[in-house]
């Protein structure tokens, strides 16, 4: 599964990527990216499963809100 998102920031240190799989009720951290890369390949997905993702940017001082 390839994820990509629009980079609206110019000062992020990286991104935090979280995923939830039905019937899980909470998101879990799957990776942390450094730099301004706006693409991620999730190589751990399984066929016939439904996943939801959320991503947020971070700096050494703060974190953004999660993506929709």
Biopython code that builds the backbone (N, CA, C, O; Angstrom):
import numpy as np
from Bio.PDB.StructureBuilder import StructureBuilder

atoms = [
    (1, "UNK", "N", (0.856, -1.165, 0.000)),
    (1, "UNK", "CA", (0.000, 0.000, 0.000)),
    (1, "UNK", "C", (0.902, 1.228, 0.000)),
    (1, "UNK", "O", (1.734, 1.395, 0.891)),
    (2, "UNK", "N", (0.735, 2.070, -0.985)),
    (2, "UNK", "CA", (1.506, 3.301, -1.063)),
    (2, "UNK", "C", (0.660, 4.464, -0.576)),
    (2, "UNK", "O", (-0.438, 4.694, -1.081)),
    (3, "UNK", "N", (1.162, 5.187, 0.390)),
    (3, "UNK", "CA", (0.510, 6.376, 0.918)),
    (3, "UNK", "C", (1.255, 7.593, 0.412)),
    (3, "UNK", "O", (2.480, 7.577, 0.294)),
    (4, "UNK", "N", (0.518, 8.642, 0.116)),
    (4, "UNK", "CA", (1.153, 9.915, -0.216)),
    (4, "UNK", "C", (0.260, 11.032, 0.296)),
    (4, "UNK", "O", (-0.950, 10.854, 0.436)),
    (5, "UNK", "N", (0.852, 12.172, 0.573)),
    (5, "UNK", "CA", (0.115, 13.285, 1.124)),
    (5, "UNK", "C", (0.747, 14.578, 0.667)),
    (5, "UNK", "O", (1.902, 14.615, 0.240)),
    (6, "UNK", "N", (-0.045, 15.653, 0.766)),
    (6, "UNK", "CA", (0.435, 16.971, 0.388)),
    (6, "UNK", "C", (1.233, 17.558, 1.544)),
    (6, "UNK", "O", (0.770, 17.558, 2.684)),
    (7, "UNK", "N", (2.407, 18.047, 1.257)),
    (7, "UNK", "CA", (3.285, 18.657, 2.253)),
    (7, "UNK", "C", (2.968, 20.150, 2.313)),
    (7, "UNK", "O", (3.361, 20.905, 1.424)),
    (8, "UNK", "N", (2.260, 20.574, 3.356)),
    (8, "UNK", "CA", (1.872, 21.976, 3.513)),
    (8, "UNK", "C", (2.847, 22.759, 4.382)),
    (8, "UNK", "O", (2.654, 23.954, 4.606)),
    (9, "UNK", "N", (3.875, 22.111, 4.865)),
    (9, "UNK", "CA", (4.821, 22.761, 5.766)),
    (9, "UNK", "C", (6.186, 22.898, 5.103)),
    (9, "UNK", "O", (6.489, 22.213, 4.126)),
    (10, "UNK", "N", (6.989, 23.781, 5.641)),
    (10, "UNK", "CA", (8.350, 23.912, 5.128)),
    (10, "UNK", "C", (9.380, 23.673, 6.227)),
    (10, "UNK", "O", (10.584, 23.716, 5.974)),
    (11, "UNK", "N", (8.905, 23.421, 7.449)),
    (11, "UNK", "CA", (9.847, 23.305, 8.561)),
    (11, "UNK", "C", (9.709, 22.009, 9.349)),
    (11, "UNK", "O", (10.212, 21.918, 10.469)),
    (12, "UNK", "N", (9.038, 21.003, 8.790)),
    (12, "UNK", "CA", (8.869, 19.766, 9.546)),
    (12, "UNK", "C", (10.185, 18.995, 9.631)),
    (12, "UNK", "O", (11.030, 19.063, 8.739)),
    (13, "UNK", "N", (10.327, 18.260, 10.733)),
    (13, "UNK", "CA", (11.466, 17.360, 10.880)),
    (13, "UNK", "C", (11.133, 15.976, 10.333)),
    (13, "UNK", "O", (12.029, 15.191, 10.026)),
    (14, "UNK", "N", (9.837, 15.683, 10.214)),
    (14, "UNK", "CA", (9.412, 14.393, 9.698)),
    (14, "UNK", "C", (7.933, 14.165, 9.910)),
    (14, "UNK", "O", (7.178, 15.087, 10.221)),
    (15, "UNK", "N", (7.531, 12.903, 9.732)),
    (15, "UNK", "CA", (6.124, 12.527, 9.835)),
    (15, "UNK", "C", (5.968, 11.282, 10.698)),
    (15, "UNK", "O", (6.841, 10.415, 10.736)),
    (16, "UNK", "N", (4.848, 11.218, 11.381)),
    (16, "UNK", "CA", (4.462, 10.060, 12.188)),
    (16, "UNK", "C", (3.301, 9.395, 11.456)),
    (16, "UNK", "O", (2.313, 10.053, 11.131)),
    (17, "UNK", "N", (3.414, 8.101, 11.195)),
    (17, "UNK", "CA", (2.388, 7.369, 10.462)),
    (17, "UNK", "C", (1.775, 6.324, 11.390)),
    (17, "UNK", "O", (2.478, 5.512, 11.990)),
    (18, "UNK", "N", (0.454, 6.365, 11.492)),
    (18, "UNK", "CA", (-0.282, 5.418, 12.328)),
    (18, "UNK", "C", (-1.332, 4.708, 11.488)),
    (18, "UNK", "O", (-1.819, 5.238, 10.489)),
    (19, "UNK", "N", (-1.668, 3.495, 11.918)),
    (19, "UNK", "CA", (-2.622, 2.672, 11.171)),
    (19, "UNK", "C", (-3.552, 1.960, 12.138)),
    (19, "UNK", "O", (-3.187, 1.642, 13.270)),
    (20, "UNK", "N", (-4.760, 1.719, 11.660)),
    (20, "UNK", "CA", (-5.706, 0.915, 12.416)),
    (20, "UNK", "C", (-6.340, -0.064, 11.456)),
    (20, "UNK", "O", (-6.643, 0.272, 10.311)),
    (21, "UNK", "N", (-6.538, -1.270, 11.930)),
    (21, "UNK", "CA", (-7.112, -2.342, 11.113)),
    (21, "UNK", "C", (-8.409, -2.777, 11.784)),
    (21, "UNK", "O", (-8.447, -2.972, 12.999)),
    (22, "UNK", "N", (-9.472, -2.929, 10.996)),
    (22, "UNK", "CA", (-10.729, -3.418, 11.585)),
    (22, "UNK", "C", (-10.482, -4.781, 12.184)),
    (22, "UNK", "O", (-9.837, -5.595, 11.522)),
    (23, "UNK", "N", (-10.935, -5.098, 13.368)),
    (23, "UNK", "CA", (-11.834, -4.336, 14.237)),
    (23, "UNK", "C", (-11.115, -3.548, 15.335)),
    (23, "UNK", "O", (-11.733, -3.223, 16.349)),
    (24, "UNK", "N", (-9.849, -3.237, 15.166)),
    (24, "UNK", "CA", (-9.137, -2.461, 16.184)),
    (24, "UNK", "C", (-9.838, -1.130, 16.403)),
    (24, "UNK", "O", (-10.397, -0.545, 15.476)),
    (25, "UNK", "N", (-9.799, -0.667, 17.634)),
    (25, "UNK", "CA", (-10.462, 0.595, 17.944)),
    (25, "UNK", "C", (-9.486, 1.754, 18.062)),
    (25, "UNK", "O", (-9.903, 2.911, 18.114)),
    (26, "UNK", "N", (-8.202, 1.461, 18.105)),
    (26, "UNK", "CA", (-7.236, 2.551, 18.235)),
    (26, "UNK", "C", (-6.121, 2.403, 17.196)),
    (26, "UNK", "O", (-5.821, 1.307, 16.722)),
    (27, "UNK", "N", (-5.529, 3.535, 16.866)),
    (27, "UNK", "CA", (-4.417, 3.562, 15.926)),
    (27, "UNK", "C", (-3.136, 3.126, 16.627)),
    (27, "UNK", "O", (-2.961, 3.344, 17.826)),
    (28, "UNK", "N", (-2.241, 2.505, 15.856)),
    (28, "UNK", "CA", (-0.924, 2.137, 16.367)),
    (28, "UNK", "C", (0.138, 2.770, 15.473)),
    (28, "UNK", "O", (-0.068, 2.934, 14.270)),
    (29, "UNK", "N", (1.245, 3.114, 16.056)),
    (29, "UNK", "CA", (2.376, 3.671, 15.312)),
    (29, "UNK", "C", (2.971, 2.583, 14.430)),
    (29, "UNK", "O", (3.299, 1.498, 14.910)),
    (30, "UNK", "N", (3.113, 2.880, 13.121)),
    (30, "UNK", "CA", (3.771, 1.901, 12.250)),
    (30, "UNK", "C", (5.124, 2.389, 11.756)),
    (30, "UNK", "O", (5.982, 1.583, 11.395)),
    (31, "UNK", "N", (5.323, 3.717, 11.737)),
    (31, "UNK", "CA", (6.631, 4.217, 11.313)),
    (31, "UNK", "C", (6.756, 5.707, 11.587)),
    (31, "UNK", "O", (5.759, 6.415, 11.733)),
    (32, "UNK", "N", (7.986, 6.162, 11.652)),
    (32, "UNK", "CA", (8.307, 7.583, 11.767)),
    (32, "UNK", "C", (9.310, 7.906, 10.668)),
    (32, "UNK", "O", (10.371, 7.288, 10.571)),
    (33, "UNK", "N", (8.957, 8.878, 9.850)),
    (33, "UNK", "CA", (9.831, 9.281, 8.751)),
    (33, "UNK", "C", (10.557, 10.556, 9.116)),
    (33, "UNK", "O", (9.982, 11.444, 9.745)),
    (34, "UNK", "N", (11.803, 10.653, 8.732)),
    (34, "UNK", "CA", (12.571, 11.878, 8.945)),
    (34, "UNK", "C", (12.631, 12.645, 7.636)),
    (34, "UNK", "O", (12.667, 12.053, 6.557)),
    (35, "UNK", "N", (12.643, 13.966, 7.738)),
    (35, "UNK", "CA", (12.729, 14.806, 6.553)),
    (35, "UNK", "C", (11.362, 15.137, 5.994)),
    (35, "UNK", "O", (10.340, 14.906, 6.641)),
    (36, "UNK", "N", (11.351, 15.673, 4.802)),
    (36, "UNK", "CA", (10.107, 16.139, 4.195)),
    (36, "UNK", "C", (9.551, 15.164, 3.156)),
    (36, "UNK", "O", (8.803, 15.573, 2.268)),
    (37, "UNK", "N", (9.903, 13.896, 3.255)),
    (37, "UNK", "CA", (9.369, 12.882, 2.355)),
    (37, "UNK", "C", (7.851, 12.813, 2.525)),
    (37, "UNK", "O", (7.372, 12.736, 3.656)),
    (38, "UNK", "N", (7.091, 12.839, 1.444)),
    (38, "UNK", "CA", (5.638, 12.784, 1.549)),
    (38, "UNK", "C", (5.060, 11.523, 0.895)),
    (38, "UNK", "O", (3.967, 11.543, 0.331)),
    (39, "UNK", "N", (5.813, 10.443, 0.986)),
    (39, "UNK", "CA", (5.366, 9.156, 0.459)),
    (39, "UNK", "C", (5.860, 8.049, 1.378)),
    (39, "UNK", "O", (6.967, 8.112, 1.913)),
    (40, "UNK", "N", (5.004, 7.015, 1.553)),
    (40, "UNK", "CA", (5.363, 5.891, 2.416)),
    (40, "UNK", "C", (4.767, 4.620, 1.818)),
    (40, "UNK", "O", (3.628, 4.629, 1.354)),
    (41, "UNK", "N", (5.523, 3.538, 1.827)),
    (41, "UNK", "CA", (5.033, 2.242, 1.363)),
    (41, "UNK", "C", (4.886, 1.330, 2.577)),
    (41, "UNK", "O", (5.861, 1.005, 3.254)),
    (42, "UNK", "N", (3.648, 0.929, 2.832)),
    (42, "UNK", "CA", (3.356, 0.011, 3.938)),
    (42, "UNK", "C", (3.440, -1.410, 3.390)),
    (42, "UNK", "O", (2.537, -1.872, 2.692)),
    (43, "UNK", "N", (4.522, -2.086, 3.710)),
    (43, "UNK", "CA", (4.760, -3.434, 3.190)),
    (43, "UNK", "C", (4.160, -4.519, 4.071)),
    (43, "UNK", "O", (4.330, -5.705, 3.785)),
    (44, "UNK", "N", (3.462, -4.139, 5.138)),
    (44, "UNK", "CA", (2.932, -5.129, 6.078)),
    (44, "UNK", "C", (1.427, -5.349, 5.934)),
    (44, "UNK", "O", (0.830, -6.038, 6.762)),
    (45, "UNK", "N", (0.800, -4.778, 4.901)),
    (45, "UNK", "CA", (-0.636, -4.969, 4.729)),
    (45, "UNK", "C", (-0.939, -6.395, 4.299)),
    (45, "UNK", "O", (-0.121, -7.062, 3.665)),
    (46, "UNK", "N", (-2.122, -6.838, 4.656)),
    (46, "UNK", "CA", (-2.581, -8.170, 4.288)),
    (46, "UNK", "C", (-3.769, -8.035, 3.345)),
    (46, "UNK", "O", (-4.552, -7.092, 3.460)),
    (47, "UNK", "N", (-3.901, -8.959, 2.430)),
    (47, "UNK", "CA", (-5.014, -8.919, 1.485)),
    (47, "UNK", "C", (-6.333, -9.102, 2.219)),
    (47, "UNK", "O", (-6.393, -9.734, 3.274)),
    (48, "UNK", "N", (-7.382, -8.543, 1.646)),
    (48, "UNK", "CA", (-8.750, -8.650, 2.148)),
    (48, "UNK", "C", (-8.918, -8.028, 3.540)),
    (48, "UNK", "O", (-9.805, -8.424, 4.295)),
    (49, "UNK", "N", (-8.074, -7.064, 3.871)),
    (49, "UNK", "CA", (-8.186, -6.344, 5.144)),
    (49, "UNK", "C", (-8.469, -4.879, 4.849)),
    (49, "UNK", "O", (-8.066, -4.356, 3.810)),
    (50, "UNK", "N", (-9.155, -4.230, 5.760)),
    (50, "UNK", "CA", (-9.439, -2.810, 5.632)),
    (50, "UNK", "C", (-8.578, -2.064, 6.640)),
    (50, "UNK", "O", (-8.561, -2.395, 7.825)),
    (51, "UNK", "N", (-7.862, -1.054, 6.156)),
    (51, "UNK", "CA", (-6.965, -0.259, 6.995)),
    (51, "UNK", "C", (-7.368, 1.207, 6.925)),
    (51, "UNK", "O", (-7.863, 1.685, 5.904)),
    (52, "UNK", "N", (-7.148, 1.896, 8.012)),
    (52, "UNK", "CA", (-7.282, 3.348, 8.051)),
    (52, "UNK", "C", (-5.948, 3.895, 8.533)),
    (52, "UNK", "O", (-5.316, 3.333, 9.428)),
    (53, "UNK", "N", (-5.533, 4.997, 7.928)),
    (53, "UNK", "CA", (-4.253, 5.605, 8.267)),
    (53, "UNK", "C", (-4.471, 7.037, 8.729)),
    (53, "UNK", "O", (-5.463, 7.676, 8.378)),
    (54, "UNK", "N", (-3.534, 7.524, 9.516)),
    (54, "UNK", "CA", (-3.476, 8.940, 9.830)),
    (54, "UNK", "C", (-2.005, 9.329, 9.947)),
    (54, "UNK", "O", (-1.159, 8.534, 10.358)),
    (55, "UNK", "N", (-1.732, 10.563, 9.576)),
    (55, "UNK", "CA", (-0.357, 11.053, 9.513)),
    (55, "UNK", "C", (-0.305, 12.431, 10.149)),
    (55, "UNK", "O", (-1.234, 13.225, 10.003)),
    (56, "UNK", "N", (0.781, 12.712, 10.853)),
    (56, "UNK", "CA", (0.990, 14.066, 11.352)),
    (56, "UNK", "C", (2.456, 14.421, 11.221)),
    (56, "UNK", "O", (3.336, 13.565, 11.313)),
    (57, "UNK", "N", (2.697, 15.703, 11.004)),
    (57, "UNK", "CA", (4.061, 16.216, 10.918)),
    (57, "UNK", "C", (4.557, 16.543, 12.317)),
    (57, "UNK", "O", (3.774, 16.798, 13.232)),
    (58, "UNK", "N", (5.881, 16.530, 12.460)),
    (58, "UNK", "CA", (6.454, 16.918, 13.745)),
    (58, "UNK", "C", (7.719, 17.742, 13.532)),
    (58, "UNK", "O", (8.398, 17.633, 12.511)),
    (59, "UNK", "N", (8.006, 18.566, 14.525)),
    (59, "UNK", "CA", (9.283, 19.266, 14.632)),
    (59, "UNK", "C", (9.827, 18.945, 16.017)),
    (59, "UNK", "O", (9.171, 18.245, 16.788)),
    (60, "UNK", "N", (10.995, 19.436, 16.338)),
    (60, "UNK", "CA", (11.529, 19.171, 17.678)),
    (60, "UNK", "C", (10.763, 19.933, 18.749)),
    (60, "UNK", "O", (10.950, 19.684, 19.940)),
    (61, "UNK", "N", (9.893, 20.868, 18.332)),
    (61, "UNK", "CA", (9.145, 21.677, 19.288)),
    (61, "UNK", "C", (7.672, 21.312, 19.399)),
    (61, "UNK", "O", (7.061, 21.550, 20.441)),
    (62, "UNK", "N", (7.084, 20.736, 18.345)),
    (62, "UNK", "CA", (5.636, 20.503, 18.349)),
    (62, "UNK", "C", (5.244, 19.463, 17.303)),
    (62, "UNK", "O", (6.064, 19.024, 16.496)),
    (63, "UNK", "N", (3.952, 19.078, 17.339)),
    (63, "UNK", "CA", (3.384, 18.169, 16.353)),
    (63, "UNK", "C", (2.135, 18.807, 15.763)),
    (63, "UNK", "O", (1.436, 19.559, 16.442)),
    (64, "UNK", "N", (1.858, 18.510, 14.509)),
    (64, "UNK", "CA", (0.655, 19.028, 13.860)),
    (64, "UNK", "C", (-0.547, 18.194, 14.281)),
    (64, "UNK", "O", (-0.411, 17.207, 15.005)),
    (65, "UNK", "N", (-1.725, 18.602, 13.819)),
    (65, "UNK", "CA", (-2.911, 17.765, 13.963)),
    (65, "UNK", "C", (-2.782, 16.582, 13.022)),
    (65, "UNK", "O", (-1.999, 16.625, 12.073)),
    (66, "UNK", "N", (-3.545, 15.525, 13.278)),
    (66, "UNK", "CA", (-3.551, 14.371, 12.380)),
    (66, "UNK", "C", (-4.262, 14.718, 11.074)),
    (66, "UNK", "O", (-5.118, 15.601, 11.029)),
    (67, "UNK", "N", (-3.893, 14.014, 10.035)),
    (67, "UNK", "CA", (-4.583, 14.135, 8.751)),
    (67, "UNK", "C", (-6.006, 13.597, 8.884)),
    (67, "UNK", "O", (-6.344, 12.929, 9.861)),
    (68, "UNK", "N", (-6.832, 13.901, 7.881)),
    (68, "UNK", "CA", (-8.198, 13.354, 7.864)),
    (68, "UNK", "C", (-8.172, 11.891, 7.506)),
    (68, "UNK", "O", (-9.223, 11.253, 7.440)),
]
sb = StructureBuilder()
sb.init_structure("model")
sb.init_model(0)
sb.init_chain("A")
sb.init_seg("    ")
for serial, (resi, resn, name, xyz) in enumerate(atoms, 1):
    if name == "N":
        sb.init_residue(resn, " ", resi, " ")
    sb.init_atom(name, np.array(xyz, "f"), 0.0, 1.0, " ", f" {name:<3s}", serial, name[0])
structure = sb.get_structure()
